[in-house]
Amino acid sequence: MIDIGVKMLDASLYRMGYREPNVVLGITHQQVGHQKDVGLLGKWKYENYTVADMLLVGLRLQMVHL
């Protein structure tokens, strides 16, 4: 499943002319995904899932000098 964040990132980069990134930061977080029988929908088999609970990305793009 693709989050709306990917589409918003693409739209933002398009509006800014696809400037080259100077710095790219990425952080993943997994708190619920590896815990047995924890979840909003009740018990589940945690060993069947290998995705992160959250992913954060930060970009610093090159400046455009007019």
Secondary structure, 3 states (H helix, E strand, C coil): CCCHHHHHHHHHHHHCCCCCEEEEEEEEECCCCCCCCCCCCCCCCHHHCCCCCEEEEEEEECCCCC
